[in-house]
Amino acid sequence: MLAPLAMLALLLALSSLAFGQVASPSASGTALFESVQSPFFQIRAEFTPSVLGEDELFSTLYRWDFLKYEPTGKQKVFDPACEWQKREPREVKDFAEFSSKWQAYRAECSSSFQNGSNWGWVHFYKVMFERFRIREHPRLRQVSMKYPNGTVVHALLGLKDDKPRPMVVFRMGIFSNIDQMYAERFLVMQLFEQSPFNILAVESMTGSDFISRNKSRTFAGMDEAVQNLHILKHLRDKSEPISRLVSSLHLLGISMGANGQLFTHILQSHQEPKPWVNSTLLLCPPLRLQETLDYHLNHRWRTMFMNMWARKRLAQLRREDAGLRDDHFLQDLLDKVARTYKGPTEDAAWIRWPADWNERKKDFWKGNAFLPLVKDVPTPLFILATHEDPIVPYLLNSGLIERQQVDLGSAKVLLWPLEKSAHCSLPGAYDWREMASIFQDYVLSQSPEFAMDEQSVSFEIDNEIQTEILRHGFFPHLEIQIREGARAADVKVMFYPKQPVSFLDERQIKGRAVSISLASLDLGFDGPASLPAEIEMARRWLHQNLRLTYEKPNRIKLTWKTAKM
């Protein structure tokens, strides 16, 4: 019992840390971002520092760069029969094909996919201490969105180039600010840097920055969903400059952000013309908000930890209302929200609500009990949830779908219950490259309008390597080096034994190096890689997207795909 609570305390405490990067964004790509600016989407030249009062010990600890690791996405030794990209169909064209491929993969390859650590502290480290230089990233900018009723929401906008691409609208987890997100970063890397998509990662309504600039004092489901619906409306609006870069829309959410995205998933299916989005991907969503909060607040020790955590992150609310008691902080706050709630702040006449919700939306708890509305929603929904979840208990939430206690009707819903990693700290337990491939194919399977071209380079291998490969069978491995100021990546194809007979067999066999122009990648490079963030992004992209095939016994072909114009 104490181990999950200790992990919960660590996760909650370290959620209050700040990014260590302080550099301004690169000038590279500035013109692209300026071209999509509008009265609603205001691009900010520099990141606005967070207002969060930091804990000196933890924030200092987190700023130490040597504690972080760079997720390269490098391929591990993996059973070829279980490599997602090599399984049929290679190109998934619709939900039915993705569902069939995923179900076979889950049945046959779960043990291969779960090739990380079994230790919870490793999962925690891998998801919280990734090196990701957001503030100096050349393809990311902070955007400010002002709503009709005065609400101002900040987001992180990721654009690659001037080609229309699938746009992933990502709502982040509880207390997340734009420059202070932790558990979310791997998703920005996988679904933006390593994938052919653009991204808009939106802050949480429970973030200290959102609270400091807005009068709204509510959170989650309905309110975030209405905000998200405004965003989707603008992204679809042909008068918005950014709409020319949007080929289709896809929802992504994690933890509390997934609660709001679930209702967005429902609401968008009621708008005209329907539907507004092509797919939804949710990680560890609290499907039942009130029951999840009650679960924590009815337990003495969990309540103590959560009140301590919330008091720190919501310090402004404590200053505003002296009646919020320290030992009942969350209980008092939730009672106040429910008592004073009058409906979503950014509700609008054009929004079409489900039946009965014009009345229910005026009540905080009734309006946020929307799980039954998933029934018959035609937009595909893919949910990943972990059995080990001290924050969003599986049995109270996604477990309901597994036990068939939710009437889905004709809704297209896939649920992937994962055995390891507490609260979707997935990078520590599961294969990074495989995970990114599955997420990428899911979105692509729902983006029929988006096409890609194949690029390639071929080279011969010498007889010595070929003899060893034919004799023993070897695992090809890519070593990628990108020097500062370089316009090309040096890619070396190495070969390692699949099953070493002795320690002597663990030596690598010499490989062959080739040069790949950065301009040929699907990243919008128009010059040299001059920043560490650019180099790390290109390295991650290459490890994810380079595919190796044998053309003939002594010839190797490297292929990769880029978006068509």
BELJOSUL-V533644 format. One record per residue. N is the residue number from 1. RES is the residue in three letters. PSI is psi in degrees with one decimal (* if undefined). D_LAST is the distance of its C-alpha to the last C-alpha in Angstrom with 2 decimals. Layout:
BEGIN
{{N,RES,PSI,D_LAST} {N,RES,PSI,D_LAST}}
END
This chain:
BEGIN
{{1,MET,-40.3,54.84} {2,LEU,-32.6,54.84} {3,ALA,-49.2,51.91} {4,PRO,-36.7,49.33} {5,LEU,-39.2,50.88} {6,ALA,-41.8,50.72} {7,MET,-41.1,47.05} {8,LEU,-43.6,46.48} {9,ALA,-41.9,48.37} {10,LEU,-45.5,46.33} {11,LEU,-42.4,43.00} {12,LEU,-43.5,44.19} {13,ALA,-44.9,45.79} {14,LEU,-7.3,42.93} {15,SER,-14.4,40.51} {16,SER,10.0,42.09} {17,LEU,160.4,40.92} {18,ALA,155.2,38.63} {19,PHE,145.3,35.82} {20,GLY,-15.8,37.16} {21,GLN,136.4,34.26} {22,VAL,-2.1,35.11} {23,ALA,153.2,32.70} {24,SER,159.8,30.49} {25,PRO,150.4,26.70} {26,SER,154.8,25.26} {27,ALA,-16.1,24.19} {28,SER,130.7,20.89} {29,GLY,3.8,18.05} {30,THR,-43.0,20.64} {31,ALA,-37.8,18.81} {32,LEU,-45.8,15.88} {33,PHE,-39.6,18.61} {34,GLU,-29.9,20.62} {35,SER,-16.6,17.89} {36,VAL,5.2,18.12} {37,GLN,143.8,21.92} {38,SER,174.3,23.95} {39,PRO,-30.9,27.54} {40,PHE,-47.0,26.73} {41,PHE,98.4,24.32} {42,GLN,113.1,26.27} {43,ILE,128.9,24.84} {44,ARG,134.2,27.82} {45,ALA,-33.2,28.07} {46,GLU,157.4,30.19} {47,PHE,132.1,31.09} {48,THR,125.4,34.18} {49,PRO,143.2,36.90} {50,SER,147.9,38.02} {51,VAL,-4.0,41.36} {52,LEU,128.8,42.44} {53,GLY,121.6,45.81} {54,GLU,150.4,45.41} {55,ASP,120.0,47.90} {56,GLU,-42.6,48.78} {57,LEU,-52.7,49.37} {58,PHE,-39.5,46.15} {59,SER,-36.0,43.87} {60,THR,-43.6,45.44} {61,LEU,-44.2,45.08} {62,TYR,-29.0,41.39} {63,ARG,-15.4,40.70} {64,TRP,110.3,42.02} {65,ASP,-27.8,38.98} {66,PHE,-14.6,40.91} {67,LEU,-16.0,41.12} {68,LYS,163.3,37.36} {69,TYR,154.1,35.31} {70,GLU,114.7,31.73} {71,PRO,107.5,29.87} {72,THR,-20.3,28.09} {73,GLY,13.0,26.98} {74,LYS,138.3,28.70} {75,GLN,133.1,29.46} {76,LYS,168.3,33.10} {77,VAL,118.4,35.20} {78,PHE,140.9,34.10} {79,ASP,116.6,35.26} {80,PRO,-30.9,32.61} {81,ALA,-16.6,33.54} {82,CYS,8.9,32.52} {83,GLU,118.7,29.23} {84,TRP,-45.8,26.79} {85,GLN,-17.4,23.86} {86,LYS,-6.4,26.30} {87,ARG,152.1,27.77} {88,GLU,145.1,26.98} {89,PRO,142.3,24.79} {90,ARG,-42.6,22.29} {91,GLU,110.5,19.41} {92,VAL,124.9,20.88} {93,LYS,-18.7,19.73} {94,ASP,179.2,22.01} {95,PHE,-39.6,24.84} {96,ALA,-43.5,27.50} {97,GLU,-41.8,25.95} {98,PHE,-45.2,25.37} {99,SER,-44.4,28.92} {100,SER,-44.7,30.44} {101,LYS,-41.9,28.80} {102,TRP,-41.7,29.77} {103,GLN,-40.1,33.30} {104,ALA,-40.0,33.88} {105,TYR,-45.5,32.56} {106,ARG,-39.8,34.84} {107,ALA,-35.5,37.79} {108,GLU,-21.0,37.42} {109,CYS,13.1,35.75} {110,SER,-39.3,36.97} {111,SER,-34.4,39.27} {112,SER,-40.9,36.59} {113,PHE,-37.6,34.19} {114,GLN,72.9,37.07} {115,ASN,19.2,37.52} {116,GLY,-157.8,38.12} {117,SER,155.7,41.39} {118,ASN,-2.4,43.91} {119,TRP,129.5,45.12} {120,GLY,-37.0,44.28} {121,TRP,-28.0,44.53} {122,VAL,-41.2,41.84} {123,HIS,-44.4,39.48} {124,PHE,-46.9,40.32} {125,TYR,-44.0,39.76} {126,LYS,-30.4,36.44} {127,VAL,-24.2,34.93} {128,MET,-21.0,36.64} {129,PHE,34.7,36.59} {130,GLU,137.2,33.03} {131,ARG,115.4,32.10} {132,PHE,107.7,29.03} {133,ARG,76.8,28.93} {134,ILE,-45.8,27.51} {135,ARG,-24.5,28.99} {136,GLU,12.5,27.65} {137,HIS,126.7,24.23} {138,PRO,-15.6,21.58} {139,ARG,10.5,18.94} {140,LEU,139.5,21.52} {141,ARG,150.4,23.39} {142,GLN,135.1,26.19} {143,VAL,142.1,25.68} {144,SER,127.7,28.63} {145,MET,120.3,28.59} {146,LYS,126.1,31.64} {147,TYR,162.0,32.73} {148,PRO,-36.1,34.89} {149,ASN,9.7,38.07} {150,GLY,-9.6,37.63} {151,THR,137.8,36.25} {152,VAL,121.3,33.97} {153,VAL,134.5,31.67} {154,HIS,150.0,29.88} {155,ALA,166.3,26.78} {156,LEU,115.8,24.62} {157,LEU,125.6,20.99} {158,GLY,119.7,18.48} {159,LEU,139.0,15.04} {160,LYS,-47.9,12.90} {161,ASP,-164.3,10.43} {162,ASP,23.2,8.85} {163,LYS,141.6,5.95} {164,PRO,131.5,7.72} {165,ARG,160.7,9.72} {166,PRO,134.2,13.20} {167,MET,123.2,15.81} {168,VAL,118.4,19.12} {169,VAL,111.7,22.11} {170,PHE,122.2,24.85} {171,ARG,123.9,28.50} {172,MET,171.6,30.65} {173,GLY,-179.4,34.20} {174,ILE,135.9,37.58} {175,PHE,7.5,38.45} {176,SER,130.3,35.05} {177,ASN,166.5,34.12} {178,ILE,-42.9,30.78} {179,ASP,8.5,32.25} {180,GLN,62.7,34.67} {181,MET,143.7,32.91} {182,TYR,-65.0,34.00} {183,ALA,-12.6,33.58} {184,GLU,-16.7,30.06} {185,ARG,-35.2,28.53} {186,PHE,-30.1,27.81} {187,LEU,-34.9,25.57} {188,VAL,-39.2,23.49} {189,MET,-47.0,23.21} {190,GLN,-38.6,22.39} {191,LEU,-0.7,20.05} {192,PHE,-65.0,18.25} {193,GLU,-47.0,18.83} {194,GLN,-5.8,18.82} {195,SER,164.6,16.31} {196,PRO,31.7,12.57} {197,PHE,159.5,13.80} {198,ASN,165.9,14.89} {199,ILE,147.5,18.61} {200,LEU,105.0,21.38} {201,ALA,115.7,24.73} {202,VAL,137.2,27.60} {203,GLU,164.8,31.18} {204,SER,146.5,34.14} {205,MET,-15.8,36.65} {206,THR,2.2,39.28} {207,GLY,146.0,37.95} {208,SER,-33.3,40.45} {209,ASP,-44.1,38.00} {210,PHE,-45.3,37.20} {211,ILE,-37.7,40.93} {212,SER,-27.0,41.84} {213,ARG,-0.3,39.75} {214,ASN,158.2,40.26} {215,LYS,-15.2,43.29} {216,SER,131.9,41.99} {217,ARG,60.4,44.08} {218,THR,-172.1,42.58} {219,PHE,169.3,39.93} {220,ALA,-161.8,37.91} {221,GLY,-92.4,37.04} {222,MET,-47.4,37.37} {223,ASP,-44.5,36.86} {224,GLU,-34.0,33.76} {225,ALA,-41.8,32.38} {226,VAL,-42.1,32.95} {227,GLN,-45.7,31.26} {228,ASN,-37.4,28.26} {229,LEU,-38.9,28.22} {230,HIS,-42.4,28.11} {231,ILE,-46.9,25.07} {232,LEU,-39.9,23.27} {233,LYS,-43.8,24.40} {234,HIS,-39.3,22.92} {235,LEU,-25.9,19.53} {236,ARG,-16.5,19.50} {237,ASP,117.6,20.88} {238,LYS,-16.3,18.61} {239,SER,-11.7,20.90} {240,GLU,126.9,19.96} {241,PRO,-33.7,17.43} {242,ILE,-19.7,16.18} {243,SER,-25.5,15.40} {244,ARG,-15.4,12.09} {245,LEU,4.9,11.00} {246,VAL,114.1,12.69} {247,SER,-30.0,11.47} {248,SER,164.4,14.97} {249,LEU,140.0,18.11} {250,HIS,139.8,20.30} {251,LEU,142.1,23.75} {252,LEU,135.8,25.30} {253,GLY,150.6,28.89} {254,ILE,137.5,31.62} {255,SER,-127.8,35.37} {256,MET,-34.0,36.36} {257,GLY,-28.1,32.77} {258,ALA,-26.3,32.36} {259,ASN,-47.4,35.29} {260,GLY,-37.3,33.54} {261,GLN,-27.9,30.28} {262,LEU,-42.4,32.35} {263,PHE,-31.1,33.66} {264,THR,-43.6,30.22} {265,HIS,-41.5,29.23} {266,ILE,-50.0,32.27} {267,LEU,-42.1,32.00} {268,GLN,-25.6,28.40} {269,SER,-10.8,29.50} {270,HIS,-8.2,32.09} {271,GLN,163.2,29.83} {272,GLU,142.1,28.64} {273,PRO,147.0,26.41} {274,LYS,155.4,26.63} {275,PRO,169.7,25.33} {276,TRP,-26.7,23.29} {277,VAL,157.4,21.93} {278,ASN,-26.3,20.72} {279,SER,161.5,22.76} {280,THR,135.7,25.36} {281,LEU,120.5,26.44} {282,LEU,136.1,29.85} {283,LEU,124.2,31.87} {284,CYS,54.7,35.67} {285,PRO,136.9,35.76} {286,PRO,94.8,39.15} {287,LEU,-27.3,39.15} {288,ARG,101.3,42.62} {289,LEU,-51.8,42.92} {290,GLN,-43.2,46.62} {291,GLU,-35.8,47.81} {292,THR,-44.0,45.85} {293,LEU,-41.1,47.34} {294,ASP,-38.1,50.78} {295,TYR,-44.5,50.57} {296,HIS,-42.9,50.32} {297,LEU,-7.9,52.71} {298,ASN,8.5,55.41} {299,HIS,125.6,55.68} {300,ARG,-51.0,57.70} {301,TRP,-39.8,55.93} {302,ARG,-40.6,52.38} {303,THR,-40.4,53.34} {304,MET,-47.0,54.74} {305,PHE,-43.8,51.61} {306,MET,-37.2,49.29} {307,ASN,-39.8,51.50} {308,MET,-44.8,51.60} {309,TRP,-49.2,47.81} {310,ALA,-38.3,47.24} {311,ARG,-38.0,49.92} {312,LYS,-46.9,48.18} {313,ARG,-25.3,44.66} {314,LEU,42.6,45.92} {315,ALA,-34.6,48.52} {316,GLN,-36.4,47.83} {317,LEU,-32.4,48.84} {318,ARG,-39.1,52.07} {319,ARG,-32.2,52.79} {320,GLU,-31.0,52.19} {321,ASP,102.9,54.50} {322,ALA,-11.4,57.55} {323,GLY,-6.7,58.31} {324,LEU,107.2,55.63} {325,ARG,142.1,57.87} {326,ASP,-44.3,56.78} {327,ASP,-4.2,57.90} {328,HIS,34.7,56.38} {329,PHE,-52.6,53.41} {330,LEU,-39.9,50.75} {331,GLN,-45.9,53.23} {332,ASP,-39.9,54.24} {333,LEU,-44.6,50.68} {334,LEU,-39.2,49.59} {335,ASP,-40.3,52.75} {336,LYS,-43.8,52.01} {337,VAL,-48.1,48.41} {338,ALA,-36.8,49.67} {339,ARG,-35.9,52.63} {340,THR,-0.6,50.79} {341,TYR,135.2,47.59} {342,LYS,3.0,46.89} {343,GLY,167.9,43.40} {344,PRO,131.4,39.82} {345,THR,-38.8,39.71} {346,GLU,27.0,36.43} {347,ASP,149.4,37.28} {348,ALA,156.2,36.31} {349,ALA,-27.6,37.43} {350,TRP,-13.2,34.03} {351,ILE,125.9,33.89} {352,ARG,119.4,35.07} {353,TRP,153.8,37.30} {354,PRO,161.9,38.56} {355,ALA,138.5,42.07} {356,ASP,-12.0,44.82} {357,TRP,-14.0,42.48} {358,ASN,-27.9,43.36} {359,GLU,-45.0,46.68} {360,ARG,-31.8,45.76} {361,LYS,-12.0,43.19} {362,LYS,-13.5,46.18} {363,ASP,122.8,47.57} {364,PHE,-50.4,45.75} {365,TRP,-40.3,46.74} {366,LYS,-42.0,46.65} {367,GLY,-27.2,43.24} {368,ASN,6.2,41.81} {369,ALA,69.7,43.27} {370,PHE,6.0,40.21} {371,LEU,-40.5,39.74} {372,PRO,-21.1,41.17} {373,LEU,-7.5,38.41} {374,VAL,-23.4,35.91} {375,LYS,127.5,37.50} {376,ASP,5.4,35.32} {377,VAL,124.4,32.16} {378,PRO,-19.2,29.40} {379,THR,129.5,26.66} {380,PRO,139.9,26.69} {381,LEU,122.8,28.61} {382,PHE,119.4,28.86} {383,ILE,129.3,31.78} {384,LEU,130.6,32.86} {385,ALA,147.9,36.38} {386,THR,137.5,38.95} {387,HIS,-37.7,42.55} {388,GLU,94.1,43.72} {389,ASP,98.1,42.90} {390,PRO,-8.5,45.57} {391,ILE,-47.6,43.49} {392,VAL,89.6,42.03} {393,PRO,128.2,44.57} {394,TYR,-44.6,43.00} {395,LEU,-31.1,45.90} {396,LEU,-15.7,45.73} {397,ASN,-98.3,42.02} {398,SER,-25.4,39.64} {399,GLY,-25.8,42.76} {400,LEU,-37.3,43.49} {401,ILE,-42.3,40.50} {402,GLU,-37.4,41.56} {403,ARG,6.4,45.08} {404,GLN,39.4,43.81} {405,GLN,6.0,45.46} {406,VAL,127.2,42.51} {407,ASP,105.4,42.09} {408,LEU,-16.5,38.40} {409,GLY,-126.0,38.89} {410,SER,8.7,35.70} {411,ALA,142.3,33.46} {412,LYS,94.0,30.94} {413,VAL,129.3,32.18} {414,LEU,132.5,32.10} {415,LEU,127.2,34.47} {416,TRP,97.2,34.53} {417,PRO,122.2,37.88} {418,LEU,139.3,37.91} {419,GLU,-35.7,41.26} {420,LYS,169.3,40.73} {421,SER,111.9,39.51} {422,ALA,127.6,41.12} {423,HIS,53.0,39.00} {424,CYS,36.0,35.64} {425,SER,63.5,36.09} {426,LEU,-36.9,33.95} {427,PRO,-23.4,32.97} {428,GLY,-22.7,36.64} {429,ALA,-25.4,37.33} {430,TYR,160.6,34.22} {431,ASP,120.5,31.81} {432,TRP,-48.4,29.00} {433,ARG,-41.4,26.47} {434,GLU,-43.7,27.35} {435,MET,-47.0,27.24} {436,ALA,-39.1,23.72} {437,SER,-41.3,22.62} {438,ILE,-46.7,24.37} {439,PHE,-44.3,22.98} {440,GLN,-45.9,19.39} {441,ASP,-33.0,19.96} {442,TYR,-48.4,21.71} {443,VAL,-43.1,18.85} {444,LEU,-34.2,16.34} {445,SER,-20.4,19.01} {446,GLN,20.6,18.87} {447,SER,63.9,15.10} {448,PRO,-20.1,14.71} {449,GLU,-12.1,11.75} {450,PHE,124.8,9.61} {451,ALA,155.3,8.60} {452,MET,149.8,8.67} {453,ASP,152.0,9.34} {454,GLU,132.1,12.84} {455,GLN,156.4,14.23} {456,SER,160.5,18.00} {457,VAL,137.7,21.19} {458,SER,153.6,24.60} {459,PHE,159.2,28.13} {460,GLU,150.4,31.70} {461,ILE,151.5,34.27} {462,ASP,169.1,37.91} {463,ASN,-32.9,40.69} {464,GLU,-45.8,42.24} {465,ILE,-44.2,39.23} {466,GLN,-40.1,38.76} {467,THR,-43.9,42.47} {468,GLU,-39.2,42.39} {469,ILE,-45.6,39.37} {470,LEU,-32.0,41.10} {471,ARG,-46.1,44.38} {472,HIS,-27.2,43.45} {473,GLY,123.4,39.84} {474,PHE,153.9,37.83} {475,PHE,118.3,35.09} {476,PRO,139.7,32.15} {477,HIS,133.9,31.42} {478,LEU,127.7,28.89} {479,GLU,122.0,30.24} {480,ILE,127.3,27.60} {481,GLN,130.0,28.62} {482,ILE,115.5,26.70} {483,ARG,151.1,29.00} {484,GLU,129.0,28.94} {485,GLY,-0.2,27.24} {486,ALA,152.0,25.58} {487,ARG,2.4,22.18} {488,ALA,155.1,22.33} {489,ALA,137.6,23.67} {490,ASP,114.1,26.73} {491,VAL,121.3,26.52} {492,LYS,124.1,29.80} {493,VAL,112.2,30.24} {494,MET,163.3,33.74} {495,PHE,127.2,35.83} {496,TYR,148.7,38.26} {497,PRO,140.5,40.85} {498,LYS,-44.4,40.04} {499,GLN,91.9,43.70} {500,PRO,135.7,45.87} {501,VAL,-36.9,49.39} {502,SER,176.4,50.83} {503,PHE,-24.6,49.82} {504,LEU,-30.0,49.66} {505,ASP,-6.5,46.81} {506,GLU,-7.5,44.69} {507,ARG,147.2,44.02} {508,GLN,146.0,40.51} {509,ILE,140.4,40.07} {510,LYS,146.5,38.43} {511,GLY,-154.3,34.79} {512,ARG,131.9,32.31} {513,ALA,141.0,30.09} {514,VAL,160.3,26.68} {515,SER,130.0,24.46} {516,ILE,122.9,20.79} {517,SER,134.0,18.85} {518,LEU,-29.0,17.77} {519,ALA,-19.7,14.78} {520,SER,-6.4,13.55} {521,LEU,165.4,13.81} {522,ASP,51.4,11.52} {523,LEU,-1.2,13.56} {524,GLY,23.1,12.32} {525,PHE,129.2,15.34} {526,ASP,15.8,15.94} {527,GLY,-169.4,19.62} {528,PRO,160.6,22.39} {529,ALA,104.6,23.23} {530,SER,-13.4,26.15} {531,LEU,147.7,26.91} {532,PRO,-37.3,28.30} {533,ALA,-37.5,25.82} {534,GLU,-43.1,22.88} {535,ILE,-45.6,24.74} {536,GLU,-39.0,25.58} {537,MET,-47.1,22.06} {538,ALA,-39.1,20.73} {539,ARG,-44.0,23.77} {540,ARG,-42.3,23.28} {541,TRP,-44.0,19.65} {542,LEU,-44.4,20.82} {543,HIS,-33.6,23.82} {544,GLN,-38.4,21.86} {545,ASN,-15.4,18.98} {546,LEU,132.0,20.57} {547,ARG,136.0,22.06} {548,LEU,131.4,24.99} {549,THR,157.0,26.18} {550,TYR,117.0,29.06} {551,GLU,-39.1,28.29} {552,LYS,174.4,31.97} {553,PRO,-30.5,35.07} {554,ASN,24.6,34.46} {555,ARG,136.8,30.70} {556,ILE,142.5,28.14} {557,LYS,127.3,24.38} {558,LEU,128.9,22.16} {559,THR,153.7,18.73} {560,TRP,160.7,16.01} {561,LYS,147.9,12.61} {562,THR,154.9,9.39} {563,ALA,138.2,6.49} {564,LYS,152.4,3.77} {565,MET,*,0.00}}
END
